[in-house]
Structure formats: structure tokens, C-alpha cells
Amino acid sequence: MPRVVFTPSGLDGEVVEGTTVLEAARQLGVDLDTVCGGRGICGRCQVTPSVGTFDKWSISSTVAALTAPGPTENEYRGKRPLRDGQRLGCSTGICGDVVLDVPPESQIHKQVVRKEVNIEGIQLDPTIELRYVELVMPELGEDATAADLIVTALAKEWDIEGAVVAPQVLPTIHAAVESDEPGATVALRRSDSTVVAAWAGFVDTIVGVAVDIGSTTVAGHLCNLATGEVLATSGRMNPQIRFGEDLMSRVSYVMMNPGGDVELTTAIRSTLDELVTDLLDQTNLGGASVSRDSITRDKVLSITLVGNPVMHHILLGVDPTPLGAAPFLLAISDAVQMRATELDLSCPNASVYIAPCIAGHVGADTAAAVLSEGPHRSDEVQLMVDVGTNAEIVLGNNKRLFAASSPTGPAFEGAQLSCGVRASAGAIERVRIDRETLEPRIKIIGTDLWSDEEGFDEAAKKLGVIGVCGSGIIEAVAELFLAQVLDEDGVVRSEGAERTERVIPDGRTFSYVLWGEHRITQNDVRAIQLAKAALRAGIDLLMEHAELNHVDDVRLAGAFGSHIDPVYAMVLGLIPDCEPSSVSSSGNSAGTGAVRMLLSGSERSEIENVVRSIHKIETATEPRFQELFVNAMAFPHKTTPTPHLAKVIDLPAPMEKTNNEAGGRRRRRRPAS
């Protein structure tokens, strides 16, 4: 029977040969949309076949794994066009092992991209400014060019000497100079007085785009470069997920598939260009002095990009495989500047600033977060943690900073869990479990009601309860530990079955039925343990290098980090024991940092200087990391006490060890030494 893997969900299974993709998705619980019920009319069930060798799933996926297009696809003329390379799931049969990507537009429950920015207090220091000039047209026979007219006018009207016109302006310069308008507006790069764009008449609005290229989501912000106003925010799933959910899977794909690096580069560049379109389409200036029609692609003059090192290299078209093995050598760590067209972005006048990386696995996104949170400006010791597929950690203050990364994997984002889903409408995001009855209460994305409140059932029926997202799984596991369904080693105890019907045998282990068909299995708990242990071991390693035994300020960054309850984070042992009031969610700090760099040349210089001073710690080569990892597997921690946590929550007493098989047999305890 052929094996099929669906991304980005990671759901997979075997199906009978000839089963359609749509039917396979239904059998495996994959979120694949259809309105026409498989009649080949609506076009909502489009999927993208991934071709290549996927070491993560031990699959070689080929075009031959799917049936050839038949009459339904060949004659399809539905409202939603069939994109190049995509297939209609309802009419495509599976005849071999295959990896299939379900793009966002084919998902019913699209991811909620929670990526807002806060730029309060920023001092605008624009890298580009607008200058309106009135041009004196030459007489016949005078030796002057269109560029000369602009340069002369800038010197005469604005005292700007030595201005030059950039080559990319030449195709539009005649239209700007020879129009019926009395003058022209030019965009001037302040650092070297270079004219980077020109328009006929008066123009008073230019915009820029700041983008955080995450391994899971790509989030962008369109800003007015003159005022700093954030005009629009948009996000998309990173299309590279179909090549692997985590970074090392994507590096492995490049290693195993010649030309795989080009596929990855093309995918992310296309998404960036589409994101710019999304932002421009969403822009509504309302009562501003300019109309929506004036915000066109030629008015996009600056783009700032941040991302982890693998995303950074793939975006630039640089082979990422050296980042997959020691010594994790970056091709370049300095900031990179180039034209947008060099990255296949159709913004003819835009320049691109790619922020500097810190180390082989600590990228420009972390540098942007540092700029946003400002540990280098603080007397207090700050711990900043960006919780994602690859967690980045920064520790220190204005005296010194340390940085590292830990491979947490995608479990915190709901991936590879039996009930896991990404943050979308209907996902369980909050959990409480009664300590006596073990009955749960939940909240789902899309409503503010708890499940025991009037109106929840109606809201849940409308939204559907589709699974558990990252913040929900954190709280579910922590609540199960506090209710003693789990012991400190993360074992789902057999005794729970004697207390509630929600604890049920599951092979040689037990599971907890959280809601409907959604359950927390032993494997789910282990996945969270492995992820949190990797993160905590990285933190503990930095604290050892910094010779610190406490922190004054903990910042949980990133879209996921901003939705973690600090107390539950300490219950699991994600972060060191501290006063809960000292833990805060910093939100989209990478995106905020990217916006700051977009709007201020001085902030670009600031982070470039800070990055050079950070002490980089490579967890993969540190001999202490493994021991710290093992100790961090326990809830909250095997060796470190938690006095601050004990003040705000009743922690359960240690439970007697058992092997916890479904039969309930207990291990023989070691005699006391």
C-alpha cells in the first residue's frame, strides 16, 4: 500500500492504491478544503506534489506516484485557477509513496498569524527622503541630460551637492522629467545623495516593507517611511514546509536532492513577492492625505529582511548545507544590502537590507529581537527566549551578552502531535483540569468563552474544535502534571484510569482524552519533554558561561512565546525559576526589530555594532549540554529547586515509579544504597 505524507501537518499513513488525494486526506484527518464535494468544480482541493528524497520520512517522492491528469483536470475551468505544478486532490489518485503539500489557500482552518509590532519610542532616522524640484528644461542645442536637470535642481533648490542618479532610475527618468507637470519628485538616499527613484509631479508618500522570515510563517509589515506608520500587516505560511518542517530537514533535502537549494530559494522569494502584493492590497490609508491608488510597487523603496541563518542563506541563494554540520560555518555574518530585483522581488526602486547574523544557528531574526528588547541597553540581566522550531536564546545586560540556539523541533507549534494543529480558528489554546474530577475546561481560538460558559457550545459548533495548538499543549501537559495524571518523569500514570474514564489504555501506555476525539498521548508528552529539555538546557548552558544563578527579567518572544502563560512555562521547566511577575511576553520582537531597522539608519548601525560584541555558544559542541538536557527532561527540573514557583502554585509531591504498561505492573524499586 502506498504511503502518503501531508505537509505542513505532518500527518501520514498508508492508503489503498488508487485512492484519491482528497479521500486520503479525509481518512488521515488532513485539513484539505472542498466545496463541490469532489466533483472537480470548485478547485479548493489543490495540492502540490513534492518531488525528491525526504530523509525525515524515508520517502522518495516522484511524479509517477500520482496518476496522470485526466479529463477533469485537463478540462478544469473553475473559478479558482489550477496553479502550475498543483493537482486537484479530488481527481488525482495515489499509486506510490508521495509527499503532498496542502497550500494555505487549500486549507479550511488557515493559520492565524499573530505578528503585530510595537514601535513606540522609536526615533525616525529615514535612510531615504523625498525632494520635490522644479525643472528648467534646456533650450535646443544646450548640452544637458535628464539626469543633469535633476542634479542641478537638487543643488539649486535644496543645497544638495554631488547628487548622482542610480542606474535603475534611467528607464523612468524621461517620464519624470518630460511630463506636463511643473516639477518632479525624487527619492534620495541620504547616506550618499543618490537618487533612487523619480516621479512626475508631487509625491508625498513612499513606503517600505519589513519581513520576518520564520521557518513556519513569513510575516511582513508595510510602513510609511516618512511617518513610521504601520499601514498593513500580513502573513503567509513558509512554503518550504513541504520540504521539511524543521530547518535540518530542509538542509537534508538539499543534501539528498541535487538542485534542492534552488527549489527552496525560488519558493521563499516567490512568497516574499506575493507578501508584498498582499500588503499593498490591504493598505487603506483612510483619512490620510493620499489615496490608496498612490501606493504602488514603484513607491516601495526599502525592504528589511530578518531570518534564521538557514533562511538567510537560502534567501540569498547560498548553499545552506555547511550549517547542517560542525563548525556550522556562515557564508557571511555581516549585514547585506542589494537591490530587490536581485532577489526576484518585483519592486523596481527598492533596496534590500538583510540584517546581520550572530552565529551559525543564531540569525538575523535574533539580532532584530535584541534590537527590539534592548538587553544591551539594560543594567538588569535579561533572558530573551524566542520559542520556535529552533529556539534562540540571548542572556546578559549592557556589560556582556551571550547567545545560543537549541533545536526544539516543531512540537511547540502543534506539529507531529497526535492532536496537534497550528494556531487557527477552533484550535484549543487554553486548558484547565480539575484536580479532583480530572474534568477539563478549554478555550479555543475564535471565542473568548471557556467551555463551561454559556454560549461556548454554539461557538464551538460554528468553529469546530480542530485540535490543540502550541499554547494549548503547554497548558494541557502542565495541568496533567499538576493533577498527577503525569509524574515528574512525564509518564501518563495508570492510576489515572482509576480516577477518571478520561485516562484510557493506549497500547502499552495510557492517554488522556482532552476533548472529543482529541487526546494527549504518551508520545505527545515525550515530544513536549524533548522540546522543552532542549530549550532549558540551552538556557542553563548560557547561565553557566555567564556565571549567573538568576535572571532579573525574562522575555518570551515570538508569536508562540507571546501566548505562553509564564506560570505554566515554569511548571514545565521551560524557563528557570524566577518571580512570575518578571516574566513577560514581548510579542513579535523580531518583526518589531525589522521595522525599527526599516525606519532608522541609526538603529541599523546600533545592531551591527552589538552583534559583533555577543559571545556565541554552540550547544551542539558543548560537552555539558547532554547532561543539562537529561536533567531538564523532568517536570519542572530534576536538580534545580523552584521556590518562586512554589509560592504561586501547589506542586505535586513525587510519585512512586512504575513501568506504566497498560497492565499496570510496577517496576521493582532499587534498594537504598
N, C-alpha and C positions, 0 to 999 in steps of 0.2 A: 504493500500500500504506500502511495507517495506521502511524503512528509511535507507539510506546508508551514512556513513561519510568517506571521504577520507582524510588520513593524508599523508604528512605533510601540505597539502594545507588548510585543514580545510573545504573544500567545501563539502556540504551535500545537500540532497534532497530526496524526495520520488520517487520511481520508480515502474513500474508495476511488479508484481510478475513474476519471470522467466526471467526478463531482465538480460542479461549477464553483468558481471562486466565491460567489455570493452565498451559496449553500454551505461551503466550508466555513465562511465567516460566521454564519448563523450557528453552526454546530460548535464552534470554538468560543463563541461569545465575543467576537470581534465587532468593534463599532464601525460598521460599514452601512452607509445610508442607501435607501431606495424608496422611491415614492410610487413607482409604477408596479412594484411587486415582481420585478424580474422580467418585464416584457420588452426591455430594450428601448424604452421610450424616454425616460427621464434623464439618463446619463449620470445619475448621482452615485453609482456604484463603481466609479472608475478607480482602478488600482495601477500601480507602477511596478512592473517586474524588475527585480534587482538581479543583475547578471554578474556572476563571479563566484569565488570560493569564500565562504564565510566560516572562518575557523571557530568562531564562537559557538555556532550551531552544528559544526561539522557537516556542512552542506555545500555542494557545488550546484549553484542555481544557473540554469541555462534557458534560452528562449524555447528550446524544444520541450521544456517541462510544462508548457501550456499548449493547448490546441490552437491551430492556426485560426485567424479571424474568419468567421463565417458570414453568411448574408446579413445577419443582424448588425454586426459591426461595420461591415463594408457599406451597408446602405443606411447607416445611422445618420439621422438629421435632427436629432433632438435639440432642445433649447440650450442645454449645456454642451458646448463643443467637446468632442473627444480629442484630448490633447495628444501631441506627439509622444509616442512611447508608452501611452497608457492604454489599458484594456478595459472593456466593460465586464465587470465581475459576473453579471447575470448570464452572459453568453460565452464565457471563457472557461473551458474545462481544464482540470489539473491532471496531468499524466506523468509527472515526475516530481522529484524533490525541488522545491521552489521557495524563494523568499519574496514576499509581496509587500510593498509599502502602500498604506492607506493614507493618501494626502489629506490635509486639513479640510479641503472642500468636500471630501467624501465621507467625513465623519459627522455623525449626528451630534455627538457631545464634543464640540470643539473645545480646545484648551482655553481656560481663562488666563490671559497673560496679565499678571498683576505687576506692572512695571511703571509705576509713577515715579516722578522725580521731584526733589525739593531743592531748589537753588536759592533759598533765602540767604541774603547776606553776601552774595557774590558781587564782586566789583567788576563791571563790564570793562574789558580791555580788548576791543574788537581787533581782529587781525586784518579785517577788510573794511573800508569805509567808502561811502558814496560821495561823488563830487559832480555837481551839475555845472556845465560850462557852456558858454555861448561861443559859437564858432564863427570865425571870419573866413568866408570862402575865398580862395585865391582867384586872381584875375587870370585870364587866358595867357599862357606863356610864363607865369610865375612857377618857380621850381619848388613845389610843396606836395606833400602826400597827405592822405587822410590821417595817418599816424602823427605827422608833423603838426597838423591842426590841433589835435587833442593835446599833444605835449606842450605846444605853445600856449594854449588856453589854460592849462593847469598852472603853468609858470606865471602867467599874467594875472589870473583871477584868484589863485589860491597860494601863490608863492611856493609852489612845489617844483623845485628844480631837479633836472636829471631824470624825469619820469621816462619809462620805456613801455612799449606796448608788447604784451606777450603774444607769441605766435598763434595761440588758439583764438585770439580775438580777430585776426585778419579776415576770416571768412565773413564776419558780420560787420566789419568796420565801415564799409561803404554805406550799408543800410542805416547805420547810426549817424553818419556824418551828412549824407546827401538827402535826408528826408525833408518833408515840408515843415518839420518842427524847427523852432528858432534855435534850439540847442540840443545837447546830448548829455546823458548821464553816464559816468564811467565808474567802475568799481576799482578801487586802488588798494593793492596790498601794502600795508603800512610799513612793513619791515624794509622794503627796498623800492617803494614807489613804482611798482609795476602795475600797469593797467591789465586787469584780468577779465574784464567784460565791458561792453559798451552797448548802450541802447539809445535810440532816437527819443528826444523829448525828456520829460521829467519822470524819474523813477525814484520812489522813496522807500521801497521795501525789498530787501534781499534776505534770503533765508539760508539756514544750514541744517544739517542732519547729524545727530549723534546716535550711534548704534552700539549696543552691547551684543556681541555675537556669542551667545551661550551655546553650549553643546546640545541643549534641548530646545531653547527658544532664542529667537532673534528679535530684540526689541529696539525700536527706534523712536526718536523724538525730533519733530520739526520745530525749529526755533527761529524767531525774528532776530537776526544778527545785530540789529541796532538797539532793540529794547530788551532782549533777553527773554521775551515772552515765549512760552512753550505753546505752539499753535496746535499741535496734534501729536498723538501718541498711538503707535500701532505695534503689533507683534505678530510673529509667524513662527510656526514650528520650524526648527532647523531641518532642512530636507536630508541632511547627511545621516539622520537617524536610521534611514533604510539601509545604510552600510554598517551600522553598529550603534547601539545605544550609548556606549561609553567611548571615551577617547581612544583607549588602547585597541578596542575592536576596530575602529576606523583606521588606525595605524596598521593593524594586522591586515585589514582589507587591502591597503596599498601594497603591503609586502607580498600578499598572495596573488594579486591581480595586476599584471602589467597595464599601465595606463589608469589605474585606480585613482592616483593622485589627481589626474586631470578631471575625472568624473566628480571628485569631491570639490575641487576648485570651481568647476562650472556650476555645480549645484548651489554653492553658497553665494557666488557672485550673482547668479540669476535671482536668488531670493532677495538679496540686497536691493537689486534694481526694482523688483516688484514691491519691496517695502517702501521705497521712495514714492512709487506710484500711489500706494495705499495712503501715505501721509499727505500727499498733495490732494488726493481725492477727499480726504476727511477734513481738510482745513476749512474753517469757517471763521473769518475774521469779524463777523457780526458788525458791530458799530465802529470798527476801525476805519481809517480814512482811505483805505484802498479796497478794491473789490476782490472777490475770490479769483476772478479771471486773470489778475495780475501775477498770481503765484504760479508760475510755470517753471519747467525744468531749467530754463536758462537763468532763472533767478536763484537757483540753488548754487551757492558759491563755495561752500565749505562743508566737508564731511569729516567727522571724527569717528574712528572705529576703535573699539577695545574688544579683547577676547583672550582666551587662554592661549598658551603657546602653540598648541596643535591647530586651533582655529586660525591663529595669527599666521602660521606658516602655510596652511592650506589656502587661505585667502590670497596670499602673496604668490601662490604658485610654487612654493618651496617644498621639497620633499620632506614630509614630517617623520619619516622612519627613524632618523637619529634620535628623536625624542622618545622612542619606544625602548631604548636600552641605554645603560650607563655608558658614558658620563652625561647623557641627556643634553647633548650639545645644541645650543641655539644657533641658527644661521646668523642672526643679528638680535641684539637686545635693545639697541637704541631706537628712538622714535624714527618713523619712516614717513616721508612726505612725497606725494606723487599726484599726478592728475587722475581724476575719477575715470576718465576713459581708459586708462591703463589697467583698471580693474573691471573693465567691461560695464561700467556704470554709465548710462546714457544721460549724463549731466555735463554738457559740453564746457561749461565755465567753472566747474567745481574743482577744487584741490582737496586732497585727502590727507588727513593727519592720522597716522596709526600710532597709538601711544606706546611707550617703551615697555618691554617685558622685564620682569625681575629676575627670574631664573628659569631653568629648563621646564619646570612644571608649575611655575607661578607667573602668570601672564600679565598682559596689559589691563585686563579686567580688574585684577587685584590692585595694580597701580592706580587705576581710576578710583577704586574703593578707598584706598589710602588717602587720595586727594580729597575725597568727599568727607571721610570721617575724621581725618586730621590727627592721627596718633602722634605724628612728628611735631605737632603744634601744642601738645599737651604735657603738663607736668605729671599727671597721673598715668599709671601703667594701664594701657588699653589692650584688650584682647579682641581682635576683629576676626570673625569667622564667617566666610561665605560658604554656606552649606549647599552643595550641589552634587552633580555626578562626580566631580573632582573637587574636594573641599580645599579652599585656600585659607591659610591662617597667617595673621600678622600679629606680633606681640611686641610691645615696647612703648616708649614715650619720646619726648624731644631729646633725650640723651642717646638712645640707640634703638634700632628696630631689628627684629628677626622675622623671617618669613619662611614658610614651608607649605607643602601641599600633601594631601592624603587621598588615596584612591577609595572613596566611599562607595562608588558604584551608583546605579540608578534606583536603589531601593527607596531612598527618601523621597523620590518623585513618583512612587507608586509602581514602578516598573518591576517586572519579574516577581511580583507577589500574586498569590492566588486570587486575591480580591482587589488588587491594586489598580488604580486608574490615575491619570493625571488630573490636575485641578480643573475640573469642568463642572458645568451645572449638573447637580444631582449627586456629586461626589461627597461622601461623608468626610467632613473636615474637623468635627469636634466629637469627643466621646467621653461619657461618664458612666461608670459601672458601680452599682450599689454594692457596698462591701458585704452586706449580709445576703441579699437575694441573688446577687450577681446579674441582675437585670440591667440592660444598658439604656442609656439615653443618647441620642445623636443629634447633630445638626448637619445639614447638607448645604452645599454651595447653591445659592439662589433663593434662600429664605432665611430669615433671622429667627425662626421658631425652632425650639427644641422639640423632640419627638413626643414629649408628654404634654405639649401645649396644644390648645385648641387651634385648629386650622392647619396643623402640620400634615395630617393625612391627606388633606386636599392638595397641599403644595407638593407633597411627595408623589402623589399620583400624577400631577401635571409634569413634574421634573423627572420623575423616576429616581430611584436610589441605585446608582450605577456601580458603586464600589467605594473603595477607601483611598483617598489621596494622601500625600505625604504627611501633612499636619495631623490628619486623622489616624494614620497608622502609628505615629509617635504617641498620641494620647491613648490609643487603644492598648498598645503594649505596656505603657506606663500604668494605666488603670488596671490591667490584668495582673501586673506585678503587685500593685498596692492592695488588690483584693485577694492576693495569694493564690490566684489561679496559676501564675508563673512563680517559680522560685528565683533566687538571685542568679542562678546559672542560666536562666531563660528557659527552663523546662516547663512545658504545659503539664501540670500535675494531674495524676489520675484521680486524686481525692476530689478534684473539682466536679467529677461526674456524680459524686455522692451528694453534692450541694445543689446542683442545678442540671436541668436537662440540656442546657446550652453547651456544656462540656461533653463532647462526644468522642468515641474511639475513632481513630483515623489511621488505619494500618497499625503500625507498631507504636504510634504516638496518639496524642489527643489534639482536638481542635476546639475552638470556642466559636459558637455561632453568634455573630455580632448582629446581623440584621438580614432577615430573609435568607437568601442563598449565600450571602457573603459571610465568610468565616475567617478567623485568624488561625492559621495552621502553625505547626511547629516549624516548618520550613520558613514561613513568613517571619516568625520571631528570630530565627537564626540569621536571616538576611538583614534584619534591622540591627542585630547584635554585631555582625561583621562590619556593617557600615559605621555604626557609632563607635566601635572599638578603633577602627582606622582613624576616624576623626579625633577621638580623645587621645590616642597615642601620639598623634602629631602635635597636639596642644601640649601634652606632658613633655614631649621631647624639646619643644621650644622653651618651655619653662625651665627645664634643666640647663639648657645652654645659656639662658639669661640669668640663671641662678636666682630664680624667683619662686616663692611658695604661695603667692596670692596675686590676684589682679584687682584693680580698683574699678574697672569699667569693662563690661563685656558687650560687644555689639554683634548681633546676629544679622548678617547681611544677606542680600539676595531675595528673590521672590519667595522661596520656600522659608528661608530663615526669618523673614518678617512675619510669618504666620505661626511660628513655634511659640508655645507658652513657655516662659522661662522656667517655671517650676517643673514642668514635665521634662524639659531638657535636662534639668539636674537630676530628676528621678531616674532617667535612663543613663545618666552619666555622660551625656554629650559634651558638657562643659564642666569645668572644675567647680567645686563647691564655693559659693560666694553669697553675698546678700542678694536675694532676688530683685531687690529694687535697683541694684547696679547693673542688671541685665536689661538691655533694650533692643528693639528691632530697628535697624537702620534703614530698612526698605531697600529700594533698588540703588544701592550705593555705587555700583559700577556704572549704571546708567547716569546717575547724578554726576559722577566724576567725568564721564564722557561729555555731558552737557557743559560742565564747567570749562573743560578744555576747548570745546567748540566756541564758547563765548569770550574766552580770555586767553590772550597770548602769555600773560604773566603766569597764569596757572599752569600752562604747558611747561614753562621754564621751571616752575616750582617742582612739579612731579619728576621732571627729568633729573633734577639735582637730588631729590630724595631717593629715587630708585638706586642711584649709584652708591648710596650710603647703607643700604639694607644688607644685613647679614643673611645669607641664604643657607638654609639647612636642607639637605637632601635626605628625606626619610628612607628612601629605598636602599641607601648605602650606610645608614646608621645602625651599628650593632645593637643598640639599646631598643630600637623600635619594636622588635618582635616581643621582647619581654613586656614592654609597656602595652602592647596590643593585647597580649594574653590577660593581663591584669584588668584591662578596660572592658573585657567581654562581660564581666559580671555587672549586675544592676545593684546600686549605681556604679560601684567600683569595688574591685577585690581588696585593695590595700589602702585606699585613701578614705579617711573618715569624712562625714558630711554634716558637721554641726550646724551650719547655717540652714541647710535643707530641713534638718530635724526640727527646727524652730517653727516651720510653717506647715509641715505635713507629717502625719504619723507614718513612719516607715515600718514595714512588717518585720517581725523577727525572722532570723534564718530558719529555714525549714530543713527537715531531715532529708538526706539524699535518697533518691530512688532511681531505678533504671527507667521507670515510667513507660514501660511497654503497656499495650492495651490490656494485657492480662493482669497488670498491677503487681508483678513480682518486684521485690526490693533487692537492691544490692546489699551484699554483706559489708558492713562498716569495718574499716580498718581498726585494729586495736590501738588504744592510746599508746604512744611511744613513751 
